[in-house]
Every structure is written in C-alpha cells, then in structure tokens.
Amino acid sequence: MAKSKPIQEWVSLATRLDADETVAKALETLEQANVTFGVVSDPAGGWIATITLRQLRDASKGTSVRTLVSGKPRPIVTEPGIKFDSVVKKLLHRPGFETDLADIVVQEQDKLRGVVPRARIIDRASLIVIRWGADRLEGAPIDVMLYECEICQERKLVAYYDPKNPPKCKAGHLMKPVEE
C-alpha cells in the first residue's frame, strides 16, 4: 500500500455554519464560499455535524440547520499533521464503524481546515482491511496496490504485479498505480 499521507491531503474545503441559521442562509454561505461541505457549530463553538451542499439544496429553506442535522453523529475532530491511515485504523476498531461513522473535521488551533468525507474514509478503510486480510494469508503478497485506468477511471486492487503482464481495465487499457 502506498505510504500514508497527512490527513490534510485528503481534506475537502468546508466552511463554518451556525446551527440556528436557516437552510436558505446556510446554502447561501456555502455557495458564496464555493465549497461542498459545511460544519455546523453550536453557540459554544463545538462541532455538531457536517452537512453537504446537496443536503441543503434538498431541504426546506425555512428549516433551521440544527433541525436538519439532528440525529447525525458528531464529527471526529483532528489536526492536519496526523497520518490519515492511523486515524482510519483507529476508527476501524471502534464499535459502530459501519453504522455511525461521521465525517472527520480537520482544524488547526481552532481554525477549520476542512472535512474528510465519510466516503473517503470508507474507501481508505477498505484498502486497509484488504491489506490486513492479505497479510494474514500464507504466502501472501508483500503488498496490495491500487491501479487506475487513466482513460475510463476504472480502479482495481492488484495483490501481485508482474511487470511483463501489467494490469488492464475491462476495456483492455493499461492501468497505472495510484499514488495516495
């Protein structure tokens, strides 16, 4: 598996939203900031939840953001220098990983840096779990690598790579290793 990068390199930009503002105001804030994610804060400055531009667009404009995010799990908060894989490995050992996983909020000295969306966490967790499983097999390959076709964007995990027979996508194009 590729070397783990700091979590900051996995971040999508986000902006702070007040829990008591309306969906219409929050939508305007995200659109003006040109970001996809909002991080909802309470009056004390703590993070309540994350919300996407799409969720805001689909909601009733007069509803409060607090109402819209009620029941969502609180985001996990970390600093930008932490290795993403170490965070994901810790999350994998938490009860309820599959059912109540929240986005990760990255902040530095109380300044919001962005959000690592749940989908990226799950993608990385899948690679880590596959690697753990492969490492436990007798005669297991030394590494599992992710390859991608630059033409059709198909991705494939390859446990053994033969330089004379490089991996190909379903359409037959040569695939290249993904550097993550």
C-alpha positions as CSV (number, residue, x, y, z in Angstrom):
1,M,0.0,0.0,0.0
2,A,1.2,3.5,-0.7
3,K,2.8,5.5,2.1
4,S,0.2,7.2,4.3
5,K,-0.1,10.9,3.8
6,P,-1.1,13.5,6.3
7,I,-4.9,13.8,6.7
8,Q,-4.7,17.4,5.4
9,E,-4.1,16.0,1.9
10,W,-7.5,14.2,2.0
11,V,-9.5,17.2,3.0
12,S,-12.3,18.9,1.1
13,L,-12.7,22.6,1.8
14,A,-15.5,23.5,4.2
15,T,-17.0,26.5,6.0
16,R,-18.5,27.0,9.4
17,L,-22.3,27.2,9.7
18,D,-24.3,28.4,12.7
19,A,-26.7,25.7,13.9
20,D,-29.5,28.2,14.4
21,E,-29.4,29.8,10.9
22,T,-31.9,28.8,8.2
23,V,-31.2,26.3,5.5
24,A,-31.5,29.2,3.0
25,K,-28.8,31.2,4.8
26,A,-26.5,28.2,5.1
27,L,-27.0,27.4,1.4
28,E,-26.0,31.0,0.5
29,T,-22.9,30.7,2.8
30,L,-21.7,27.5,1.1
31,E,-22.4,28.8,-2.4
32,Q,-20.5,32.1,-1.7
33,A,-17.6,30.2,-0.2
34,N,-17.7,27.8,-3.2
35,V,-17.4,24.7,-1.0
36,T,-19.4,21.5,-0.8
37,F,-19.3,21.0,3.0
38,G,-20.5,22.9,5.9
39,V,-19.5,22.2,9.5
40,V,-22.3,23.1,11.9
41,S,-21.2,24.7,15.2
42,D,-23.1,25.2,18.4
43,P,-23.1,28.6,20.3
44,A,-20.1,27.5,22.3
45,G,-18.1,26.8,19.1
46,G,-18.2,23.0,19.2
47,W,-18.9,20.9,16.1
48,I,-22.4,19.4,15.9
49,A,-22.3,17.8,12.5
50,T,-21.3,18.2,8.9
51,I,-23.7,18.9,6.0
52,T,-23.4,19.0,2.3
53,L,-24.4,21.5,-0.3
54,R,-26.8,18.8,-1.8
55,Q,-28.4,18.2,1.6
56,L,-29.1,21.9,1.9
57,R,-30.4,22.2,-1.6
58,D,-32.9,19.3,-1.0
59,A,-34.1,20.7,2.3
60,S,-36.9,23.2,3.1
61,K,-35.3,26.6,3.0
62,G,-37.0,27.9,6.2
63,T,-35.9,25.0,8.4
64,S,-33.0,25.5,10.8
65,V,-29.8,23.8,10.1
66,R,-29.9,22.3,13.7
67,T,-33.2,20.6,12.8
68,L,-31.7,19.2,9.6
69,V,-28.6,17.7,11.3
70,S,-30.3,16.4,14.4
71,G,-29.6,12.7,14.9
72,K,-26.4,12.8,12.8
73,P,-23.3,11.6,14.5
74,R,-20.9,14.2,15.8
75,P,-17.8,14.6,13.5
76,I,-14.5,13.3,14.6
77,V,-12.0,16.2,15.0
78,T,-8.3,16.0,14.3
79,E,-5.3,18.2,13.4
80,P,-3.8,18.4,9.8
81,G,-0.5,16.7,10.5
82,I,-1.9,13.4,11.6
83,K,-1.5,10.5,9.2
84,F,-4.8,9.6,7.6
85,D,-4.2,5.8,7.8
86,S,-3.6,6.0,11.6
87,V,-6.9,7.8,12.0
88,V,-8.7,5.2,9.8
89,K,-7.2,2.3,11.7
90,K,-8.4,3.7,15.0
91,L,-11.8,4.2,13.6
92,L,-11.9,0.6,12.3
93,H,-11.6,-0.6,15.8
94,R,-14.5,1.5,17.2
95,P,-17.8,-0.2,17.7
96,G,-20.4,1.0,15.2
97,F,-17.8,1.9,12.5
98,E,-20.2,0.7,9.8
99,T,-23.3,2.3,11.0
100,D,-22.5,5.6,12.7
101,L,-19.3,6.8,11.0
102,A,-19.1,10.6,10.8
103,D,-17.0,12.8,8.6
104,I,-13.7,14.0,10.0
105,V,-13.3,17.7,10.7
106,V,-9.7,18.9,10.4
107,Q,-8.8,22.0,12.4
108,E,-5.7,23.7,13.4
109,Q,-5.7,26.0,16.5
110,D,-9.5,26.2,16.4
111,K,-9.4,27.2,12.7
112,L,-11.4,25.0,10.4
113,R,-9.2,23.5,7.6
114,G,-11.9,21.2,6.0
115,V,-13.6,17.9,6.1
116,V,-12.6,14.4,5.1
117,P,-15.9,13.0,3.8
118,R,-17.2,9.6,5.0
119,A,-16.9,8.2,1.5
120,R,-13.1,8.8,1.5
121,I,-12.8,7.3,5.0
122,I,-14.6,4.2,3.8
123,D,-12.6,3.9,0.6
124,R,-9.3,4.0,2.6
125,A,-10.7,1.7,5.3
126,S,-11.5,-0.9,2.5
127,L,-7.9,-0.8,1.3
128,I,-6.6,-1.2,4.8
129,V,-8.9,-4.1,5.6
130,I,-7.9,-5.8,2.3
131,R,-4.3,-5.4,3.2
132,W,-4.8,-6.8,6.7
133,G,-6.5,-9.8,5.2
134,A,-3.8,-10.4,2.6
135,D,-1.1,-10.1,5.2
136,R,-2.7,-13.0,7.2
137,L,-2.8,-15.4,4.3
138,E,0.0,-17.9,4.0
139,G,2.2,-17.0,1.0
140,A,0.5,-13.6,0.9
141,P,1.9,-10.9,-1.5
142,I,4.2,-8.3,0.0
143,D,1.8,-5.5,-1.0
144,V,-1.6,-4.8,-2.4
145,M,-1.6,-1.8,-4.8
146,L,-4.4,0.2,-6.3
147,Y,-4.3,0.7,-10.1
148,E,-6.4,3.1,-12.2
149,C,-7.1,3.4,-15.9
150,E,-6.5,7.0,-16.9
151,I,-9.0,6.6,-19.8
152,C,-12.1,5.1,-18.1
153,Q,-11.1,5.8,-14.4
154,E,-11.7,2.1,-13.5
155,R,-9.9,1.2,-10.3
156,K,-8.6,-2.3,-9.4
157,L,-6.7,-3.7,-6.4
158,V,-3.8,-5.8,-7.5
159,A,-2.1,-8.1,-5.0
160,Y,0.7,-9.3,-7.3
161,Y,2.2,-7.3,-10.1
162,D,4.1,-8.9,-13.0
163,P,6.0,-6.3,-14.9
164,K,5.7,-8.5,-18.1
165,N,1.9,-8.6,-17.6
166,P,0.7,-5.2,-16.3
167,P,-2.9,-4.9,-15.1
168,K,-5.5,-3.8,-17.6
169,C,-9.0,-2.4,-17.2
170,K,-12.1,-4.2,-18.5
171,A,-11.7,-2.2,-21.8
172,G,-8.2,-3.5,-22.1
173,H,-6.3,-0.3,-21.4
174,L,-3.1,-0.4,-19.3
175,M,-3.6,0.7,-15.7
176,K,-1.1,2.8,-13.7
177,P,-0.6,2.7,-9.9
178,V,-2.5,5.2,-7.9
179,E,-0.2,7.3,-5.7
180,E,-2.1,8.1,-2.5
